[in-house]
Every structure is written in structure tokens, then in C-alpha cells.
Amino acid sequence: MVSVRKRWYNLRCPECRSIRGLKKQHGYRERWQCTQCGKIVGRNPESYTKWVIDYTDLAGKRHLETCPRNWSKREARQRAAELTNEPGHNPGILFETVVREWLSFCLSKVVGDRLRPQSYDDYRRKARHLLDRFGRAKIKDISRAQILDLLSGKLADGYAPRMVSEIRGRLWAIFEFAQSRDYVASNPMTGISQHLALVPASRIDKVLALSDQEREILLDAAVKDEEFYPLLFTLDRSGVRVGELSALRPEDVDLDKRDLRISKTRIARGDVQDKPKSRASERTVDMSHELCDMLARVLRERNDRRMREGWRDFAPELFLNRHGRPWLPSKIAARFKKIVKSANLPEHFTPHSMRHTFARRHLELGATAEWLSRQMGHKRIGITMDLYGRWAQISDKAAADRLDDGYAAKQRRLEWEA
């Protein structure tokens, strides 16, 4: 609550000159009573007034801000309006207002190339879950109990733990933003994950990789689809993401060096982003001989088709559908689902499962973590091992035999001789 009122200064009794001030008589404009001698007097000529702004901060503490002596009532009201909109001076600010400011801040990061557009879209989707619950509530009144009720309710409604963990992360970021703007004194999200047993997504997700038998069944079922099979084979042999596959261009393929350059990605709504998911995702993938042969055939058929159809307005991407347009991630997922269904495989598999399968197979076949991390485009080796190291059935009997030094056989021989 912010109010503006006038306050007198340097009021003295003309009779006793008391510095204790004068008390204004109710109903009279220029009649005062001295607090020292009790006489009814007029104000002294040296007195003056200032406008005072009365407001309460987030902690509930009352403040009085005195305006300069020469300020008019209009200027004082303008200052009061500024205090109303200034961070920390509006304890009644709503949660939806803070979310709107936070999203505007995130959008500025997108414009400044510090946040991916798809991340911003994800933030907006997760914020809807929060606005439905806290939209019209004052942000300072949101308690830890209410937050726990929201997140536990999402789990009870059947939301995946990873989804609830991401909602918690967005709410944490909103409160951090609110704290930086002095809308709240502290972040009530601290320790919420421990109460709900929510952990990072890399620890709660089971890697949905295909077994060797399921992979062979899937590839056999996809061979009949001549239009889609090259895409699936590339996913199987390169481990690239679906968005990266969709954005590939012929100039990204170097058949002589057996290199596949990943420098772009296609986001969910179909736009091509000049940068992939992260800095580490901008990489060069090593290609096998069979993958080189497949991509050479794709390039050859692509050029023949363009020559045959008169060099029409073909898209610049490497993989094109029958209409000469690029394969969007949504179309790849739909065709993949159709093939999975025809092969009688579990329907929880997605095109991203081919990336998991690529990592699992290489780990089981003895690939080094450093090489695989670069192939996958991970920032750190720990990410690769946290995701796939626990699920890959790694076996190295030769490594186990390195500790054998003949001690057990020697002990048995000594026992026999005794």
C-alpha cells in the first residue's frame, strides 16, 4: 500500500518557542496547540511542508520517503507510482506478473543468442502448469507447502518424474528471478527436490535402447521403405539427433575423409537453427564404410532426381521426401512409429532410441569414452557415462585376467605338497 500526504517541518510555538512542535487543531486550518505550554497559537513563519510517501516493503516493514521541499503534489504522486512499480516496493505483485517479466527476460536472452528458441518455448509450456495454480496469487504468499502440493499432485496425476522435475526447475528459476528483483526475500524452492525424491533427468530415465535382436528386426522391417530407410540407417550408424539429421546438407558430407559435419539443427516447429543444441554438439562425426556407401547413394539419387525433374525448387537438405521437401522431425517420428508397429516392437521406442542404441553398442564393443563423447556431442565424458555406462553390458574378460598372478595356484600346490 502506497500513500502520499503532506507533513509540516520546523513548527515552533511563537509564545514559548518550544521545539517539541505544534499539534494541529481538528477542524481548523491555521490553529495549533503547543505541546509544551498548551496554548492555542498559529504556526510560525519559518515552518514549511514536504510531501511524504508512505509504503510497506516485502518484509512488512513500513517506510516513509520524504520528497524534496520544492516538489509539487504531482511530482510526489509520480514518485509514488515509481515505487509501486519498482522491485521490492510492491508486496502485492502477482505471480503471473513475475512470470511475464521472467519470460520477457528469457526472450531477451534468445535475441542476444544466449538461449535457444526451443528452450524458450519449453519454458512457456512449463509455465502454464504453474500459472494454472498460482496465477492470481501474490508471489510473497506462495508457501513451500503449496509448492509441495502442486508437485506431488502432478506425480499423483500420472506425470512422469522427469516432467515434474522440469516443472520444479522452471519454478525454481522464477523464484530466483523474483529474488533478484527483490519481490521475495528468499527462494522457497530450496530442498524441494529432496522432499519429493526428484533427481536430475539423467538419473531417473532408463535408456530406451534397442537390443541387438530388436535392432535387426527394426532394420529388416524398414528395408522395404526405400524413402525412409536411408534416414534410419544414418541414425543407426552415426548416433546423431533427429533434428541434426533433418538439417543435414550435402556439403556436410565428406566421403573422402569419412566425416559428417554437424553444424545445424531443426527445432520442433520446423525452423533450422544455425547452431545445434550446444557448443559441444557442433562436431564432426566419424562415418563407417557402410554409412559412406549409403550416403553416397543418397547423394547420387538426389542429384539424378534434380536433373530428371528439371532442377525445380528443391530444398537444400540432404534427405528429401517424395515432394522434394526436407524430412521434419515430426514426420520422422510418425514414420518410425509406423515401422515399429509393423515390426511388433514395443511402442515406447522413438527415433531417439537409435541414438541410445548407437551409444550402447559402441560401449559394449570397447569404444573409448572420449571418442564416444565426441561422437555424441556431449560437453563432458561424465554425461556419456552417466547416461549409458550403467545400461551397457560391458564385458572385458582380458581386463579381469590382468590381476591374475598365479598366487592361487601356488597356494594349492603348497597345500598338496603338505
Secondary structure, 3 states (H helix, E strand, C coil): CEEEEEEEECCCCCCCCCCCCEEECCCCCCCEEECCCCCEECCCCCCEEEEEEEEECCCCCEEEEECCCCCCHHHHHHHHHHHHHCCCCCCCCEHHHHHHHHHHHHHHHHHCCCCCHHHHHHHHHHHHHHHHHHCCCEHHHCCHHHHHHHHHHHHHCCCCHHHHHHHHHHHHHHHHHHHHCCCCCCCCCCCHHHHHCCCCHHHHCCCCCCCHHHHHHHHHHHCCCCCCHHHHHHHHHHCCCHHHHHCCCHHHEECCCCEEEECCEECCCCCEECCCCCCCCCEEEECCHHHHHHHHHHHHHHHHHHHHCCCCCCCCCCCECCCCCECCHHHHHHHHHHHHHHCCCCCCCCCHHHHHHHHHHHHHCCCCHHHHHHHHCCCCHHHHHHHHHCCCCCCCHHHHHCCCCCHHHHHHHHHHHC
